[in-house]
């Protein structure tokens, strides 16, 4: 997904009351991409970072999962009430790696690519 500053990243969001990190990951991917029939393949890692909102420094921790959609479609779209997302697109793995903005996300994508290669004997 691409944000308002034209940075490409991965779906993420806040854990809602009563949710596990896994349920949050599935919900956020569905909401931010329109993909359905999602299944977690494995937990990859977590990313810690800080950002500013309304003059306050906020600490964020994202749990990152390798997720498969068993109902693959090419029609990616994001929820209408997510104005911070300007675009969602499919990319080949190496192209995605090259355009990702954040170093920590690149490291995790590399791990995901290696897991996929092992899982599917590529």
N, CA, C and O atoms as CSV, one atom per row, in Angstrom:
chain,resi,resn,atom,element,x,y,z
A,1,UNK,N,N,0.828,-1.165,0.000
A,1,UNK,CA,C,0.000,0.000,0.000
A,1,UNK,C,C,0.883,1.241,0.000
A,1,UNK,O,O,2.011,1.224,0.492
A,2,UNK,N,N,0.349,2.302,-0.556
A,2,UNK,CA,C,1.094,3.555,-0.638
A,2,UNK,C,C,0.406,4.587,0.246
A,2,UNK,O,O,-0.819,4.706,0.233
A,3,UNK,N,N,1.195,5.329,1.012
A,3,UNK,CA,C,0.611,6.315,1.929
A,3,UNK,C,C,0.572,7.709,1.288
A,3,UNK,O,O,0.956,7.883,0.132
A,4,UNK,N,N,0.112,8.672,2.044
A,4,UNK,CA,C,-0.047,10.039,1.548
A,4,UNK,C,C,1.270,10.694,1.138
A,4,UNK,O,O,1.272,11.656,0.371
A,5,UNK,N,N,2.392,10.175,1.648
A,5,UNK,CA,C,3.705,10.715,1.288
A,5,UNK,C,C,4.370,9.883,0.194
A,5,UNK,O,O,5.580,9.978,-0.013
A,6,UNK,N,N,3.568,9.057,-0.515
A,6,UNK,CA,C,4.019,8.207,-1.626
A,6,UNK,C,C,4.994,7.120,-1.201
A,6,UNK,O,O,5.772,6.635,-2.023
A,7,UNK,N,N,4.966,6.728,0.073
A,7,UNK,CA,C,5.835,5.648,0.564
A,7,UNK,C,C,5.071,4.329,0.479
A,7,UNK,O,O,3.906,4.243,0.868
A,8,UNK,N,N,5.747,3.308,-0.034
A,8,UNK,CA,C,5.154,1.982,-0.119
A,8,UNK,C,C,5.500,1.194,1.133
A,8,UNK,O,O,6.639,1.223,1.600
A,9,UNK,N,N,4.535,0.506,1.662
A,9,UNK,CA,C,4.731,-0.305,2.857
A,9,UNK,C,C,3.774,-1.486,2.813
A,9,UNK,O,O,3.233,-1.812,1.756
A,10,UNK,N,N,3.566,-2.119,3.941
A,10,UNK,CA,C,2.682,-3.276,4.041
A,10,UNK,C,C,1.474,-2.913,4.903
A,10,UNK,O,O,1.548,-1.965,5.685
A,11,UNK,N,N,0.368,-3.642,4.781
A,11,UNK,CA,C,-0.789,-3.355,5.629
A,11,UNK,C,C,-0.438,-3.492,7.113
A,11,UNK,O,O,0.321,-4.372,7.520
A,12,UNK,N,N,-1.015,-2.598,7.893
A,12,UNK,CA,C,-0.795,-2.644,9.341
A,12,UNK,C,C,-1.893,-1.852,10.019
A,12,UNK,O,O,-2.609,-1.088,9.372
A,13,UNK,N,N,-2.024,-2.034,11.313
A,13,UNK,CA,C,-3.039,-1.283,12.032
A,13,UNK,C,C,-3.042,-1.612,13.509
A,13,UNK,O,O,-2.207,-2.373,13.997
A,14,UNK,N,N,-3.981,-1.033,14.200
A,14,UNK,CA,C,-4.069,-1.169,15.650
A,14,UNK,C,C,-4.899,-2.384,16.046
A,14,UNK,O,O,-5.895,-2.716,15.403
A,15,UNK,N,N,-4.467,-3.034,17.115
A,15,UNK,CA,C,-5.217,-4.153,17.672
A,15,UNK,C,C,-6.456,-3.598,18.357
A,15,UNK,O,O,-6.362,-2.722,19.217
A,16,UNK,N,N,-7.610,-4.109,17.972
A,16,UNK,CA,C,-8.859,-3.685,18.583
A,16,UNK,C,C,-9.132,-4.523,19.823
A,16,UNK,O,O,-8.577,-5.610,19.982
A,17,UNK,N,N,-9.978,-4.019,20.688
A,17,UNK,CA,C,-10.321,-4.703,21.928
A,17,UNK,C,C,-10.780,-6.138,21.642
A,17,UNK,O,O,-11.649,-6.373,20.802
A,18,UNK,N,N,-10.176,-7.083,22.359
A,18,UNK,CA,C,-10.544,-8.487,22.207
A,18,UNK,C,C,-9.855,-9.212,21.067
A,18,UNK,O,O,-10.062,-10.414,20.897
A,19,UNK,N,N,-9.043,-8.520,20.280
A,19,UNK,CA,C,-8.352,-9.145,19.155
A,19,UNK,C,C,-6.976,-9.654,19.560
A,19,UNK,O,O,-6.324,-9.088,20.437
A,20,UNK,N,N,-6.552,-10.708,18.921
A,20,UNK,CA,C,-5.171,-11.165,19.012
A,20,UNK,C,C,-4.387,-10.470,17.895
A,20,UNK,O,O,-4.988,-9.952,16.953
A,21,UNK,N,N,-3.066,-10.452,17.988
A,21,UNK,CA,C,-2.287,-9.899,16.867
A,21,UNK,C,C,-2.592,-10.609,15.541
A,21,UNK,O,O,-2.616,-9.975,14.486
A,22,UNK,N,N,-2.822,-11.907,15.600
A,22,UNK,CA,C,-3.128,-12.664,14.374
A,22,UNK,C,C,-4.454,-12.206,13.761
A,22,UNK,O,O,-4.540,-11.997,12.551
A,23,UNK,N,N,-5.467,-12.055,14.580
A,23,UNK,CA,C,-6.773,-11.602,14.060
A,23,UNK,C,C,-6.669,-10.185,13.509
A,23,UNK,O,O,-7.287,-9.851,12.498
A,24,UNK,N,N,-5.882,-9.361,14.185
A,24,UNK,CA,C,-5.675,-7.996,13.697
A,24,UNK,C,C,-5.011,-8.023,12.329
A,24,UNK,O,O,-5.429,-7.297,11.427
A,25,UNK,N,N,-3.988,-8.845,12.158
A,25,UNK,CA,C,-3.279,-8.928,10.876
A,25,UNK,C,C,-4.241,-9.332,9.756
A,25,UNK,O,O,-4.241,-8.727,8.684
A,26,UNK,N,N,-5.046,-10.342,10.005
A,26,UNK,CA,C,-6.003,-10.797,8.986
A,26,UNK,C,C,-7.031,-9.711,8.666
A,26,UNK,O,O,-7.352,-9.483,7.499
A,27,UNK,N,N,-7.540,-9.050,9.686
A,27,UNK,CA,C,-8.532,-7.997,9.481
A,27,UNK,C,C,-7.930,-6.823,8.703
A,27,UNK,O,O,-8.532,-6.326,7.751
A,28,UNK,N,N,-6.742,-6.387,9.115
A,28,UNK,CA,C,-6.123,-5.237,8.458
A,28,UNK,C,C,-5.776,-5.531,6.999
A,28,UNK,O,O,-5.983,-4.681,6.133
A,29,UNK,N,N,-5.259,-6.709,6.723
A,29,UNK,CA,C,-4.952,-7.056,5.328
A,29,UNK,C,C,-6.233,-7.057,4.505
A,29,UNK,O,O,-6.252,-6.532,3.391
A,30,UNK,N,N,-7.295,-7.636,5.034
A,30,UNK,CA,C,-8.576,-7.656,4.318
A,30,UNK,C,C,-9.091,-6.237,4.076
A,30,UNK,O,O,-9.513,-5.906,2.968
A,31,UNK,N,N,-9.055,-5.401,5.117
A,31,UNK,CA,C,-9.566,-4.036,4.989
A,31,UNK,C,C,-8.730,-3.189,4.035
A,31,UNK,O,O,-9.271,-2.377,3.284
A,32,UNK,N,N,-7.441,-3.374,4.065
A,32,UNK,CA,C,-6.562,-2.492,3.290
A,32,UNK,C,C,-6.275,-2.984,1.878
A,32,UNK,O,O,-5.655,-2.266,1.094
A,33,UNK,N,N,-6.715,-4.199,1.539
A,33,UNK,CA,C,-6.421,-4.727,0.204
A,33,UNK,C,C,-7.624,-5.298,-0.533
A,33,UNK,O,O,-7.586,-5.423,-1.757
A,34,UNK,N,N,-8.680,-5.643,0.172
A,34,UNK,CA,C,-9.855,-6.306,-0.385
A,34,UNK,C,C,-9.619,-7.799,-0.633
A,34,UNK,O,O,-10.453,-8.447,-1.266
A,35,UNK,N,N,-8.513,-8.357,-0.156
A,35,UNK,CA,C,-8.280,-9.789,-0.297
A,35,UNK,C,C,-9.158,-10.549,0.691
A,35,UNK,O,O,-9.456,-10.057,1.780
A,36,UNK,N,N,-9.567,-11.751,0.299
A,36,UNK,CA,C,-10.437,-12.564,1.149
A,36,UNK,C,C,-9.829,-13.946,1.355
A,36,UNK,O,O,-8.796,-14.277,0.772
A,37,UNK,N,N,-10.483,-14.746,2.192
A,37,UNK,CA,C,-10.032,-16.115,2.485
A,37,UNK,C,C,-8.550,-16.128,2.866
A,37,UNK,O,O,-7.745,-16.851,2.277
A,38,UNK,N,N,-8.221,-15.331,3.840
A,38,UNK,CA,C,-6.838,-15.176,4.270
A,38,UNK,C,C,-6.458,-16.221,5.308
A,38,UNK,O,O,-7.265,-16.602,6.156
A,39,UNK,N,N,-5.211,-16.676,5.223
A,39,UNK,CA,C,-4.697,-17.673,6.163
A,39,UNK,C,C,-3.260,-17.300,6.519
A,39,UNK,O,O,-2.449,-17.005,5.641
A,40,UNK,N,N,-2.956,-17.316,7.809
A,40,UNK,CA,C,-1.590,-17.046,8.240
A,40,UNK,C,C,-0.745,-18.290,8.004
A,40,UNK,O,O,-1.095,-19.382,8.452
A,41,UNK,N,N,0.358,-18.120,7.303
A,41,UNK,CA,C,1.296,-19.211,7.036
A,41,UNK,C,C,2.310,-19.302,8.171
A,41,UNK,O,O,2.598,-20.389,8.672
A,42,UNK,N,N,2.847,-18.152,8.572
A,42,UNK,CA,C,3.780,-18.142,9.697
A,42,UNK,C,C,3.965,-16.714,10.207
A,42,UNK,O,O,3.721,-15.741,9.493
A,43,UNK,N,N,4.400,-16.620,11.447
A,43,UNK,CA,C,4.772,-15.323,12.016
A,43,UNK,C,C,6.191,-15.047,11.547
A,43,UNK,O,O,7.053,-15.924,11.610
A,44,UNK,N,N,6.432,-13.832,11.079
A,44,UNK,CA,C,7.765,-13.494,10.590
A,44,UNK,C,C,8.584,-12.786,11.665
A,44,UNK,O,O,9.676,-13.240,12.008
A,45,UNK,N,N,8.077,-11.695,12.192
A,45,UNK,CA,C,8.838,-10.908,13.160
A,45,UNK,C,C,7.942,-9.803,13.680
A,45,UNK,O,O,6.736,-9.794,13.433
A,46,UNK,N,N,8.548,-8.868,14.407
A,46,UNK,CA,C,7.840,-7.659,14.802
A,46,UNK,C,C,8.751,-6.469,14.569
A,46,UNK,O,O,9.976,-6.580,14.622
A,47,UNK,N,N,8.136,-5.344,14.313
A,47,UNK,CA,C,8.861,-4.106,14.045
A,47,UNK,C,C,8.453,-3.095,15.114
A,47,UNK,O,O,7.271,-2.932,15.414
A,48,UNK,N,N,9.456,-2.416,15.686
A,48,UNK,CA,C,9.210,-1.330,16.633
A,48,UNK,C,C,9.609,-0.018,15.967
A,48,UNK,O,O,10.654,0.069,15.321
A,49,UNK,N,N,8.775,0.995,16.130
A,49,UNK,CA,C,9.144,2.309,15.611
A,49,UNK,C,C,8.363,3.402,16.331
A,49,UNK,O,O,7.398,3.127,17.045
A,50,UNK,N,N,8.789,4.629,16.136
A,50,UNK,CA,C,8.119,5.795,16.695
A,50,UNK,C,C,7.605,6.649,15.554
A,50,UNK,O,O,8.202,6.691,14.478
A,51,UNK,N,N,6.497,7.329,15.794
A,51,UNK,CA,C,6.013,8.319,14.849
A,51,UNK,C,C,5.351,9.455,15.624
A,51,UNK,O,O,5.017,9.304,16.799
A,52,UNK,N,N,5.166,10.578,14.964
A,52,UNK,CA,C,4.535,11.733,15.611
A,52,UNK,C,C,3.106,11.882,15.115
A,52,UNK,O,O,2.823,11.768,13.922
A,53,UNK,N,N,2.208,12.140,16.071
A,53,UNK,CA,C,0.828,12.435,15.732
A,53,UNK,C,C,0.349,13.541,16.665
A,53,UNK,O,O,0.405,13.412,17.888
A,54,UNK,N,N,-0.120,14.619,16.070
A,54,UNK,CA,C,-0.608,15.771,16.841
A,54,UNK,C,C,0.425,16.243,17.863
A,54,UNK,O,O,0.077,16.583,18.994
A,55,UNK,N,N,1.689,16.261,17.460
A,55,UNK,CA,C,2.750,16.749,18.327
A,55,UNK,C,C,3.226,15.761,19.383
A,55,UNK,O,O,4.126,16.077,20.161
A,56,UNK,N,N,2.637,14.571,19.421
A,56,UNK,CA,C,3.042,13.570,20.412
A,56,UNK,C,C,3.861,12.477,19.747
A,56,UNK,O,O,3.587,12.077,18.616
A,57,UNK,N,N,4.873,12.000,20.468
A,57,UNK,CA,C,5.682,10.883,19.990
A,57,UNK,C,C,4.988,9.586,20.402
A,57,UNK,O,O,4.731,9.362,21.585
A,58,UNK,N,N,4.687,8.736,19.425
A,58,UNK,CA,C,3.942,7.499,19.651
A,58,UNK,C,C,4.854,6.311,19.359
A,58,UNK,O,O,5.539,6.278,18.336
A,59,UNK,N,N,4.854,5.336,20.267
A,59,UNK,CA,C,5.597,4.094,20.063
A,59,UNK,C,C,4.652,3.079,19.435
A,59,UNK,O,O,3.524,2.906,19.897
A,60,UNK,N,N,5.109,2.415,18.392
A,60,UNK,CA,C,4.281,1.433,17.697
A,60,UNK,C,C,5.056,0.137,17.566
A,60,UNK,O,O,6.263,0.143,17.322
A,61,UNK,N,N,4.354,-0.972,17.729
A,61,UNK,CA,C,4.934,-2.295,17.514
A,61,UNK,C,C,4.008,-3.037,16.559
A,61,UNK,O,O,2.819,-3.195,16.834
A,62,UNK,N,N,4.559,-3.492,15.437
A,62,UNK,CA,C,3.794,-4.259,14.456
A,62,UNK,C,C,4.264,-5.702,14.451
A,62,UNK,O,O,5.460,-5.978,14.349
A,63,UNK,N,N,3.315,-6.617,14.563
A,63,UNK,CA,C,3.594,-8.038,14.395
A,63,UNK,C,C,3.382,-8.350,12.920
A,63,UNK,O,O,2.339,-8.022,12.356
A,64,UNK,N,N,4.368,-8.979,12.299
A,64,UNK,CA,C,4.333,-9.210,10.860
A,64,UNK,C,C,4.174,-10.703,10.586
A,64,UNK,O,O,4.887,-11.532,11.151
A,65,UNK,N,N,3.220,-11.029,9.705
A,65,UNK,CA,C,2.916,-12.413,9.362
A,65,UNK,C,C,3.000,-12.617,7.864
A,65,UNK,O,O,2.754,-11.698,7.082
A,66,UNK,N,N,3.349,-13.826,7.475
A,66,UNK,CA,C,3.255,-14.246,6.084
A,66,UNK,C,C,1.839,-14.773,5.914
A,66,UNK,O,O,1.456,-15.753,6.553
A,67,UNK,N,N,1.060,-14.126,5.053
A,67,UNK,CA,C,-0.362,-14.434,4.903
A,67,UNK,C,C,-0.643,-14.811,3.456
A,67,UNK,O,O,-0.131,-14.197,2.520
A,68,UNK,N,N,-1.466,-15.829,3.302
A,68,UNK,CA,C,-1.865,-16.300,1.982
A,68,UNK,C,C,-3.348,-16.020,1.779
A,68,UNK,O,O,-4.149,-16.167,2.701
A,69,UNK,N,N,-3.701,-15.618,0.575
A,69,UNK,CA,C,-5.112,-15.501,0.204
A,69,UNK,C,C,-5.434,-16.670,-0.707
A,69,UNK,O,O,-4.818,-16.834,-1.760
A,70,UNK,N,N,-6.404,-17.486,-0.300
A,70,UNK,CA,C,-6.776,-18.635,-1.130
A,70,UNK,C,C,-7.847,-18.271,-2.142
A,70,UNK,O,O,-8.265,-19.113,-2.936
A,71,UNK,N,N,-8.291,-17.030,-2.118
A,71,UNK,CA,C,-9.254,-16.531,-3.095
A,71,UNK,C,C,-8.595,-15.371,-3.824
A,71,UNK,O,O,-9.051,-14.230,-3.758
A,72,UNK,N,N,-7.517,-15.690,-4.517
A,72,UNK,CA,C,-6.699,-14.688,-5.188
A,72,UNK,C,C,-7.505,-13.953,-6.253
A,72,UNK,O,O,-8.232,-14.563,-7.037
A,73,UNK,N,N,-7.364,-12.665,-6.263
A,73,UNK,CA,C,-7.916,-11.865,-7.353
A,73,UNK,C,C,-6.972,-10.697,-7.608
A,73,UNK,O,O,-6.160,-10.335,-6.757
A,74,UNK,N,N,-7.093,-10.130,-8.770
A,74,UNK,CA,C,-6.235,-9.006,-9.133
A,74,UNK,C,C,-6.829,-7.664,-8.741
A,74,UNK,O,O,-6.203,-6.624,-8.950
A,75,UNK,N,N,-8.024,-7.675,-8.177
A,75,UNK,CA,C,-8.695,-6.427,-7.856
A,75,UNK,C,C,-8.369,-6.038,-6.425
A,75,UNK,O,O,-9.024,-6.475,-5.479
A,76,UNK,N,N,-7.362,-5.224,-6.288
A,76,UNK,CA,C,-6.979,-4.726,-4.975
A,76,UNK,C,C,-7.613,-3.362,-4.778
A,76,UNK,O,O,-7.587,-2.516,-5.672
A,77,UNK,N,N,-8.165,-3.164,-3.633
A,77,UNK,CA,C,-8.695,-1.846,-3.280
A,77,UNK,C,C,-8.675,-1.724,-1.782
A,77,UNK,O,O,-8.581,-2.723,-1.069
A,78,UNK,N,N,-8.759,-0.532,-1.313
A,78,UNK,CA,C,-8.727,-0.306,0.122
A,78,UNK,C,C,-10.081,0.205,0.585
A,78,UNK,O,O,-10.892,0.676,-0.212
A,79,UNK,N,N,-10.306,0.106,1.867
A,79,UNK,CA,C,-11.568,0.590,2.413
A,79,UNK,C,C,-11.713,2.087,2.166
A,79,UNK,O,O,-10.724,2.819,2.144
A,80,UNK,N,N,-12.938,2.531,1.984
A,80,UNK,CA,C,-13.167,3.942,1.666
A,80,UNK,C,C,-12.803,4.871,2.811
A,80,UNK,O,O,-12.443,6.025,2.581
A,81,UNK,N,N,-12.893,4.381,4.046
A,81,UNK,CA,C,-12.589,5.262,5.181
A,81,UNK,C,C,-11.122,5.166,5.601
A,81,UNK,O,O,-10.799,5.308,6.780
A,82,UNK,N,N,-10.236,4.926,4.633
A,82,UNK,CA,C,-8.791,4.897,4.887
A,82,UNK,C,C,-8.112,5.925,3.981
A,82,UNK,O,O,-7.389,5.550,3.058
A,83,UNK,N,N,-8.335,7.204,4.232
A,83,UNK,CA,C,-7.778,8.233,3.340
A,83,UNK,C,C,-6.260,8.316,3.381
A,83,UNK,O,O,-5.663,8.983,2.537
A,84,UNK,N,N,-5.621,7.654,4.343
A,84,UNK,CA,C,-4.160,7.677,4.433
A,84,UNK,C,C,-3.524,6.699,3.447
A,84,UNK,O,O,-2.305,6.692,3.278
A,85,UNK,N,N,-4.344,5.876,2.797
A,85,UNK,CA,C,-3.848,4.940,1.788
A,85,UNK,C,C,-4.238,5.485,0.421
A,85,UNK,O,O,-5.418,5.680,0.132
A,86,UNK,N,N,-3.232,5.728,-0.420
A,86,UNK,CA,C,-3.515,6.303,-1.734
A,86,UNK,C,C,-3.538,5.266,-2.847
A,86,UNK,O,O,-4.101,5.516,-3.912
A,87,UNK,N,N,-2.924,4.090,-2.610
A,87,UNK,CA,C,-2.884,3.080,-3.664
A,87,UNK,C,C,-2.543,1.720,-3.064
A,87,UNK,O,O,-1.855,1.634,-2.047
A,88,UNK,N,N,-3.022,0.680,-3.692
A,88,UNK,CA,C,-2.608,-0.690,-3.387
A,88,UNK,C,C,-2.334,-1.372,-4.722
A,88,UNK,O,O,-3.070,-1.172,-5.689
A,89,UNK,N,N,-1.281,-2.173,-4.775
A,89,UNK,CA,C,-0.844,-2.792,-6.032
A,89,UNK,C,C,-0.153,-4.110,-5.769
A,89,UNK,O,O,0.365,-4.357,-4.679
A,90,UNK,N,N,-0.155,-4.958,-6.793
A,90,UNK,CA,C,0.658,-6.167,-6.771
A,90,UNK,C,C,2.038,-5.819,-7.310
A,90,UNK,O,O,2.164,-5.034,-8.250
A,91,UNK,N,N,3.070,-6.405,-6.713
A,91,UNK,CA,C,4.436,-6.265,-7.201
A,91,UNK,C,C,5.106,-7.626,-7.187
A,91,UNK,O,O,4.782,-8.468,-6.350
A,92,UNK,N,N,6.023,-7.847,-8.094
A,92,UNK,CA,C,6.883,-9.019,-7.997
A,92,UNK,C,C,7.744,-8.836,-6.758
A,92,UNK,O,O,8.019,-7.707,-6.350
A,93,UNK,N,N,8.170,-9.941,-6.160
A,93,UNK,CA,C,8.869,-9.892,-4.874
A,93,UNK,C,C,10.070,-8.950,-4.891
A,93,UNK,O,O,10.206,-8.110,-4.002
A,94,UNK,N,N,10.931,-9.079,-5.878
A,94,UNK,CA,C,12.138,-8.237,-5.907
A,94,UNK,C,C,11.800,-6.771,-6.153
A,94,UNK,O,O,12.465,-5.883,-5.618
A,95,UNK,N,N,10.790,-6.516,-6.945
A,95,UNK,CA,C,10.368,-5.130,-7.175
A,95,UNK,C,C,9.800,-4.541,-5.883
A,95,UNK,O,O,10.071,-3.386,-5.554
A,96,UNK,N,N,9.015,-5.330,-5.157
A,96,UNK,CA,C,8.470,-4.874,-3.870
A,96,UNK,C,C,9.611,-4.544,-2.920
A,96,UNK,O,O,9.576,-3.527,-2.227
A,97,UNK,N,N,10.608,-5.394,-2.891
A,97,UNK,CA,C,11.762,-5.158,-2.019
A,97,UNK,C,C,12.420,-3.813,-2.355
A,97,UNK,O,O,12.768,-3.043,-1.459
A,98,UNK,N,N,12.583,-3.545,-3.639
A,98,UNK,CA,C,13.258,-2.325,-4.068
A,98,UNK,C,C,12.473,-1.056,-3.748
A,98,UNK,O,O,13.076,-0.014,-3.489
A,99,UNK,N,N,11.144,-1.120,-3.761
A,99,UNK,CA,C,10.372,0.109,-3.567
A,99,UNK,C,C,9.938,0.333,-2.119
A,99,UNK,O,O,9.471,1.420,-1.780
A,100,UNK,N,N,10.084,-0.679,-1.263
A,100,UNK,CA,C,9.696,-0.478,0.135
A,100,UNK,C,C,10.506,0.651,0.754
A,100,UNK,O,O,11.706,0.778,0.511
A,101,UNK,N,N,9.849,1.451,1.540
A,101,UNK,CA,C,10.476,2.632,2.134
A,101,UNK,C,C,11.308,2.311,3.364
A,101,UNK,O,O,12.353,2.923,3.584
A,102,UNK,N,N,10.857,1.362,4.161
A,102,UNK,CA,C,11.449,1.159,5.481
A,102,UNK,C,C,12.369,-0.057,5.509
A,102,UNK,O,O,11.998,-1.140,5.058
A,103,UNK,N,N,13.579,0.139,6.049
A,103,UNK,CA,C,14.595,-0.906,6.082
A,103,UNK,C,C,14.108,-2.152,6.832
A,103,UNK,O,O,14.310,-3.271,6.359
A,104,UNK,N,N,13.479,-1.972,7.979
A,104,UNK,CA,C,13.009,-3.123,8.770
A,104,UNK,C,C,12.002,-3.958,7.978
A,104,UNK,O,O,11.996,-5.185,8.075
A,105,UNK,N,N,11.159,-3.297,7.203
A,105,UNK,CA,C,10.178,-4.012,6.380
A,105,UNK,C,C,10.883,-4.776,5.264
A,105,UNK,O,O,10.466,-5.878,4.909
A,106,UNK,N,N,11.932,-4.207,4.717
A,106,UNK,CA,C,12.705,-4.896,3.678
A,106,UNK,C,C,13.323,-6.183,4.228
A,106,UNK,O,O,13.313,-7.218,3.561
A,107,UNK,N,N,13.855,-6.110,5.437
A,107,UNK,CA,C,14.472,-7.290,6.057
A,107,UNK,C,C,13.431,-8.394,6.216
A,107,UNK,O,O,13.709,-9.560,5.938
A,108,UNK,N,N,12.252,-8.029,6.656
A,108,UNK,CA,C,11.184,-9.022,6.857
A,108,UNK,C,C,10.681,-9.551,5.520
A,108,UNK,O,O,10.365,-10.735,5.409
A,109,UNK,N,N,10.603,-8.698,4.505
A,109,UNK,CA,C,10.191,-9.180,3.180
A,109,UNK,C,C,11.200,-10.192,2.653
A,109,UNK,O,O,10.813,-11.195,2.054
A,110,UNK,N,N,12.475,-9.945,2.867
A,110,UNK,CA,C,13.502,-10.901,2.417
A,110,UNK,C,C,13.278,-12.252,3.102
A,110,UNK,O,O,13.372,-13.297,2.458
A,111,UNK,N,N,12.984,-12.232,4.398
A,111,UNK,CA,C,12.691,-13.459,5.142
A,111,UNK,C,C,11.453,-14.151,4.554
A,111,UNK,O,O,11.441,-15.372,4.400
A,112,UNK,N,N,10.428,-13.381,4.232
A,112,UNK,CA,C,9.208,-13.945,3.656
A,112,UNK,C,C,9.486,-14.593,2.306
A,112,UNK,O,O,8.990,-15.684,2.025
A,113,UNK,N,N,10.270,-13.932,1.479
A,113,UNK,CA,C,10.623,-14.481,0.164
A,113,UNK,C,C,11.340,-15.816,0.340
A,113,UNK,O,O,11.039,-16.776,-0.369
A,114,UNK,N,N,12.282,-15.887,1.272
A,114,UNK,CA,C,13.003,-17.136,1.520
A,114,UNK,C,C,12.072,-18.240,2.017
A,114,UNK,O,O,12.212,-19.393,1.609
A,115,UNK,N,N,11.123,-17.901,2.895
A,115,UNK,CA,C,10.159,-18.903,3.383
A,115,UNK,C,C,9.282,-19.417,2.253
A,115,UNK,O,O,9.011,-20.614,2.167
A,116,UNK,N,N,8.841,-18.517,1.390
A,116,UNK,CA,C,7.998,-18.912,0.259
A,116,UNK,C,C,8.765,-19.850,-0.656
A,116,UNK,O,O,8.217,-20.852,-1.115
A,117,UNK,N,N,10.029,-19.538,-0.926
A,117,UNK,CA,C,10.853,-20.395,-1.785
A,117,UNK,C,C,10.978,-21.790,-1.201
A,117,UNK,O,O,10.922,-22.776,-1.935
A,118,UNK,N,N,11.149,-21.886,0.129
A,118,UNK,CA,C,11.253,-23.191,0.781
A,118,UNK,C,C,9.919,-23.936,0.754
A,118,UNK,O,O,9.869,-25.133,0.471
A,119,UNK,N,N,8.840,-23.209,1.054
A,119,UNK,CA,C,7.517,-23.837,1.099
A,119,UNK,C,C,7.108,-24.412,-0.249
A,119,UNK,O,O,6.516,-25.490,-0.310
A,120,UNK,N,N,7.415,-23.709,-1.321
A,120,UNK,CA,C,6.966,-24.112,-2.641
A,120,UNK,C,C,8.098,-24.659,-3.506
A,120,UNK,O,O,7.955,-24.811,-4.719
A,121,UNK,N,N,9.236,-24.956,-2.849
A,121,UNK,CA,C,10.369,-25.570,-3.527
A,121,UNK,C,C,10.746,-24.818,-4.808
A,121,UNK,O,O,10.872,-25.405,-5.883
A,122,UNK,N,N,10.921,-23.513,-4.660
A,122,UNK,CA,C,11.245,-22.658,-5.830
A,122,UNK,C,C,12.737,-22.423,-5.942
A,122,UNK,O,O,13.187,-21.734,-6.858
